[in-house]
Amino acid sequence: MLERISQTTFYKHCPNVVAQLSGLTEFAESSPLTPSLLHLVRLRASQINRCGFCQKMHADEARRDGETQDRLDVLAAWRELSCFTAQERAALAWTEALTLVCNSEITEDIYQNTLEAFGQQGLLDLTMAIVQINSWNRISVSLCFKPDIEQRGEQ
């Protein structure tokens, strides 16, 4: 595969974009949403968008902030497992609905469940966090940003 625009080049040539997306990050992180919830949302959206760069980064951040590896291992199966709280489930359903907006309807049930779990401001805070990670995912995937991961096996 031919090399695409590097992460360094992107940061150099698009500083306003980086600043705006960083502003959305700061907005979410200054909201009442917990760091744990934000990590789960960012990681789940990154899984859906197949963004390896963001998956690695957000899994590392989540573990550093105390998230268990067991929950990270089963995040994609959150619907089937009781280790996620009702609020986390509402956030993950909202994350999937917004991330996959072109493939499915954002139902009234999902909206109401999220509104009940977070209130109006919390729903808006959560929405902005999802917009932010989806934006980064699209940049990272389109430009093929790669995480720094140790290689195993045959080269």
C-alpha positions in Angstrom: 0.0 0.0 0.0 1.3 3.5 -0.8 1.9 5.7 2.1 -0.9 8.2 2.8 -0.6 11.5 4.6 1.1 10.9 7.9 -0.2 11.9 11.3 2.5 14.4 11.6 1.7 16.0 8.3 -2.0 16.1 9.2 -1.3 17.9 12.5 1.0 20.3 10.7 -1.3 21.2 7.9 -4.7 21.1 9.7 -4.0 22.8 13.1 -7.5 24.4 13.2 -9.2 21.0 12.7 -7.0 19.5 15.5 -7.9 22.5 17.7 -11.6 22.2 17.0 -11.7 18.4 17.7 -9.6 18.9 20.8 -12.2 21.5 21.9 -14.9 18.8 21.6 -12.7 16.5 23.7 -12.3 19.2 26.3 -16.1 19.8 26.2 -16.8 16.1 26.9 -14.2 15.8 29.5 -15.4 18.9 31.4 -19.0 17.5 31.4 -20.4 15.3 34.1 -19.8 12.2 32.0 -17.4 10.0 33.8 -14.0 9.2 32.3 -14.9 5.5 32.4 -18.0 6.1 30.3 -16.2 8.3 27.8 -13.5 5.6 27.3 -16.2 3.0 26.6 -18.0 5.2 24.1 -14.8 6.1 22.3 -13.6 2.6 22.2 -16.9 1.2 21.0 -17.2 3.8 18.2 -13.6 3.0 17.2 -14.4 -0.7 17.1 -17.4 -0.1 14.8 -15.4 2.2 12.6 -12.5 -0.3 12.5 -10.0 2.4 13.6 -7.1 0.4 15.0 -5.2 3.6 15.9 -8.1 4.9 18.1 -8.9 1.5 19.5 -5.4 1.1 20.8 -5.2 4.6 22.2 -8.6 4.5 24.0 -8.1 1.0 25.4 -4.7 2.1 26.8 -6.3 5.2 28.3 -9.1 3.2 29.8 -6.8 0.7 31.4 -4.6 3.6 32.7 -7.7 5.1 34.3 -8.7 1.8 36.0 -10.9 0.1 33.5 -10.6 -3.7 33.7 -9.3 -5.7 30.8 -12.2 -8.1 31.2 -14.8 -5.4 30.4 -12.7 -4.1 27.5 -12.4 -7.7 26.1 -16.2 -8.0 25.9 -17.2 -4.5 25.0 -18.6 -5.5 21.6 -20.9 -7.9 23.4 -22.2 -5.3 25.9 -25.9 -6.2 25.2 -25.4 -9.8 26.4 -23.5 -9.1 29.6 -24.4 -7.8 33.0 -21.0 -6.2 33.7 -22.2 -2.9 32.1 -24.5 -0.6 34.0 -27.8 0.6 32.7 -26.3 4.0 32.1 -23.4 2.5 30.2 -25.8 0.4 28.1 -27.8 3.5 27.2 -24.6 5.3 26.2 -23.4 2.4 24.2 -26.8 2.1 22.4 -26.7 5.8 21.6 -23.1 5.4 20.4 -23.9 2.6 18.1 -27.0 4.4 16.8 -25.1 7.6 16.0 -22.1 5.8 14.6 -24.2 3.7 12.3 -26.7 6.4 11.4 -26.5 5.6 7.7 -27.5 1.9 8.3 -30.3 2.2 10.8 -32.9 4.5 12.3 -32.3 6.3 15.6 -35.4 5.0 17.2 -37.6 6.8 19.7 -36.9 4.0 22.2 -33.1 4.5 22.0 -33.5 8.3 22.2 -35.9 8.1 25.2 -33.7 5.5 27.0 -30.7 7.8 26.6 -32.6 10.9 27.7 -33.9 9.1 30.8 -30.4 7.8 31.6 -28.6 11.2 31.1 -31.1 14.0 31.0 -31.2 16.6 28.3 -27.7 18.1 28.9 -26.1 14.7 29.4 -27.6 13.5 26.1 -26.1 16.6 24.4 -22.7 16.0 26.1 -22.7 12.4 25.1 -23.7 13.3 21.5 -20.8 15.7 21.2 -18.4 13.0 22.6 -19.7 10.6 19.9 -19.4 13.2 17.2 -15.8 13.9 18.3 -14.6 10.3 18.2 -16.4 9.5 14.9 -14.6 12.5 13.4 -11.2 11.3 14.6 -12.0 7.8 13.4 -12.8 9.0 9.9 -9.5 11.0 9.8 -7.4 8.1 11.2 -9.0 5.4 9.0 -8.9 7.5 5.8 -5.3 8.4 6.2 -4.3 5.0 7.6 -2.9 6.1 10.9 -1.4 3.0 12.6 -1.0 2.3 16.3 2.4 1.4 17.7 2.0 -2.3 18.3 4.6 -4.9 18.8 4.7 -7.4 16.0 4.4 -11.2 16.8 5.0 -14.2 14.7 6.5 -14.5 11.3 7.4 -11.3 9.4 
